[in-house]
């Protein structure tokens, strides 16, 4: 993916990575929310079948963990980019 050139170093610095990292974060967050919603709904509706209920609870737990991973990824890649940018261009004035 080619880097964008706007003339502003803040927007140009690793723009392709920012777009990819943001897309990955959104996939993790929305995928986790979807797993949690589906797993929670099936778990509440399937009181009779214990195996299905256990699988739905595991799906819900996986969804929560995926959401937490998405949040952690967001903090990580933004902090890393900010540190690299400040190292290259200096602290904000």
N, C-alpha and C positions, 0 to 999 in steps of 0.2 A: 504494500500500500504506500503510495507516494505521500511525502510530507507536504502539508499545506503551507503556502507562503503568503502571509497577510502583511508582513512588514513589522508586526508587533511580536517581539520575542516571547512574550507571555503566551500568546496564542499559537505561535509557530513551534515552540519547544515540544518535541515528541507528540505531535498532534495525532498521528496514527496510533501510537500506543495508548494515548488517552481515550480515543474512540473505541478501541478494542477492549480496554480494561473496563470502560463504562458499560459496554455491551455485555461483557461477561458478568459484571455485577448485577445488571438488570435480570439476566437469565437466572442467576442464582436466587435473587430475591423473589421474582415472580414464580419461578419453579417451586421454590420452597413454600410460598404461600399457597400455591395450587395443591401441592402434596398435602399440606396441613389441612386445607379445606376439604379435600376429597377424603383423606383418611379420617378426619374428624366426623364428617357426615356419615360415612359408612360405619364407623364405630358406633355411632349413636343409633343407627337404624338396624343394625344386625345383632340384636341381643340374643337371638337363638343360636346362631352359628358361632361357636367360640374360636375356631380357627380363623374365620374371616375377620372377626373382631380383633384378634391379636395381630393379624397382618395389617389391618387398618390402623391400629395404634402405632405399629412400627412405621408405617408410611407417614403418619402425622408427626412422629418424633423425627423422622428423617427430614421432613419439611421444615421443622423448627431449626434443626441443625444446619440445613442448607441456607436458611435465612440468616442465621448468625454468622455463617461463613461468608455470606455476601456482604454483610455489614463490616466484618473484619477485613475482608479484601478491599473494600472501599477506603477504609482508613489507611490501610497499608500502602496502596498504590498512590493515593494522593500525597501522603507524607513523604514517600520515596521520591516522587516527582518534584515536590516542593524543595526537598533537601538538595537534589541534583541541580535544580534551577538556581538555587541560592549559591551553591558552590561555584557554578559557572558564571553567574551574573552579579553575585554579591547580594547582601541583605537588602530588603526594601528600605527606601529612604524616606 
